[in-house]
């Protein structure tokens, strides 16, 4: 009985290793996942691009890119990104209110990690008072 259990465990282990090697799901590889804007003048929107590469086998399809705040908008590659091809997520922050900001963008896709979180940070500096 003990031998049978060991054999079953070994077989299960081989099956798991084999299935892990055949995972063909798409995968992100970003140039950066957090962008630092530094000091931003109030009233001047700022934009950055998060460039990513699909390092998986299957095409990568972004199903949603959602900023967690109404002060941030995002546009993204809407066509499937093939293996070793690049896609872009363009994020614009409306620097209307003075102060530090740290905003998250939630990226949903068919990747092996279906949700990815991107961040933009910086500080909006008030315009000097005119005399």
C-alpha positions as a printed NumPy array, in Angstrom:
array([[  0.   ,   0.   ,   0.   ],
       [  2.829,   2.383,   0.9  ],
       [  4.53 ,   1.673,  -2.441],
       [  1.299,   2.418,  -4.295],
       [  0.95 ,   5.781,  -2.51 ],
       [  4.561,   6.708,  -3.354],
       [  4.049,   5.715,  -6.998],
       [  0.858,   7.8  ,  -7.203],
       [  2.623,  10.799,  -5.654],
       [  5.505,  10.506,  -8.116],
       [  3.115,  10.203, -11.059],
       [  1.201,  13.278,  -9.886],
       [  4.484,  15.166,  -9.565],
       [  5.509,  14.295, -13.117],
       [  2.11 ,  15.343, -14.451],
       [  2.328,  18.703, -12.665],
       [  5.845,  19.382, -13.953],
       [  4.826,  18.457, -17.491],
       [  1.755,  20.697, -17.383],
       [  3.798,  23.621, -16.031],
       [  6.168,  23.345, -18.983],
       [  3.333,  23.42 , -21.505],
       [  1.68 ,  26.577, -20.127],
       [  1.245,  28.706, -23.218],
       [ -0.719,  31.554, -21.65 ],
       [  0.388,  35.066, -22.536],
       [  2.551,  36.989, -20.065],
       [  3.371,  40.665, -19.551],
       [  6.878,  42.031, -19.331],
       [  6.658,  45.779, -18.645],
       [  9.445,  48.319, -19.13 ],
       [  8.258,  49.779, -15.783],
       [  5.25 ,  49.198, -13.524],
       [  5.579,  52.432, -11.551],
       [  6.194,  55.834, -13.103],
       [  7.473,  58.805, -11.107],
       [  6.394,  62.15 , -12.593],
       [  8.222,  64.22 ,  -9.984],
       [  6.924,  67.774,  -9.544],
       [  4.087,  68.67 , -11.903],
       [  2.724,  72.215, -12.395],
       [ -0.913,  72.562, -11.387],
       [ -3.327,  72.611, -14.317],
       [ -0.938,  70.851, -16.724],
       [ -1.977,  67.219, -17.405],
       [  0.916,  64.765, -17.666],
       [  1.093,  61.558, -19.699],
       [  3.271,  58.468, -19.628],
       [  3.332,  55.218, -21.569],
       [  3.722,  51.789, -20.013],
       [  5.204,  49.637, -22.786],
       [  4.879,  45.871, -22.417],
       [  6.077,  42.799, -24.287],
       [  4.106,  39.551, -24.575],
       [  6.605,  36.891, -23.508],
       [  4.017,  34.084, -23.593],
       [  3.071,  31.845, -26.491],
       [ -0.559,  32.887, -27.067],
       [ -1.771,  36.377, -28.065],
       [ -2.233,  38.751, -25.131],
       [ -5.622,  40.482, -25.028],
       [ -6.292,  43.413, -22.705],
       [ -9.952,  43.313, -21.668],
       [ -9.945,  46.391, -19.413],
       [ -7.612,  49.126, -18.211],
       [ -9.227,  50.979, -15.319],
       [ -7.747,  53.866, -13.357],
       [ -8.956,  53.914,  -9.744],
       [ -9.631,  57.66 ,  -9.866],
       [-11.598,  59.965, -12.145],
       [ -8.574,  62.264, -12.388],
       [ -6.732,  59.66 , -14.478],
       [ -7.588,  58.358, -17.941],
       [ -6.063,  55.435, -19.818],
       [ -5.907,  54.329, -23.423],
       [ -4.397,  51.019, -24.485],
       [ -3.624,  48.612, -27.313],
       [ -6.98 ,  47.068, -28.172],
       [ -5.784,  44.476, -30.685],
       [ -4.283,  41.128, -29.586],
       [ -0.55 ,  41.393, -28.914],
       [  1.241,  38.416, -30.458],
       [  4.218,  36.591, -28.957],
       [  7.264,  38.909, -28.707],
       [  5.22 ,  41.928, -29.839],
       [  4.792,  45.14 , -27.87 ],
       [  1.695,  46.927, -26.65 ],
       [  1.183,  50.272, -24.925],
       [ -0.929,  51.576, -22.068],
       [ -1.027,  55.396, -22.173],
       [ -2.   ,  57.053, -18.887],
       [ -2.832,  60.757, -18.415],
       [ -3.164,  62.386, -14.997],
       [ -5.121,  65.647, -14.697],
       [ -2.991,  67.691, -12.327],
       [ -5.833,  69.891, -11.064],
       [ -5.307,  69.718,  -7.291],
       [ -2.028,  70.591,  -5.532],
       [ -0.41 ,  67.876,  -3.44 ],
       [  1.143,  64.435,  -3.702],
       [ -0.583,  61.756,  -5.746],
       [ -0.279,  57.984,  -6.024],
       [ -2.749,  56.481,  -8.501],
       [ -3.272,  52.853,  -9.472],
       [ -4.33 ,  51.518, -12.867],
       [ -5.795,  48.   , -12.941],
       [ -5.018,  46.048, -16.118],
       [ -7.22 ,  43.005, -16.793],
       [ -6.255,  40.509, -19.5  ],
       [ -6.05 ,  36.86 , -20.512],
       [ -2.463,  36.631, -19.184],
       [ -1.298,  33.956, -16.767],
       [ -1.604,  36.704, -14.115],
       [ -5.003,  38.106, -15.158],
       [ -4.735,  41.372, -13.215],
       [ -1.72 ,  43.647, -13.162],
       [ -1.38 ,  46.89 , -11.201],
       [  0.451,  49.928, -12.556],
       [  1.172,  53.077, -10.535],
       [  1.825,  56.72 , -11.242],
       [  3.172,  58.98 ,  -8.513],
       [  4.256,  62.573,  -8.191],
       [  3.432,  65.927,  -6.691],
       [  1.29 ,  68.674,  -8.145],
       [  2.821,  72.057,  -7.34 ],
       [  0.524,  75.084,  -7.122],
       [  1.136,  77.826,  -9.629],
       [  2.745,  80.896,  -8.04 ],
       [  0.28 ,  83.673,  -7.237],
       [  0.426,  86.484,  -9.778],
       [  0.968,  90.053,  -8.554]])
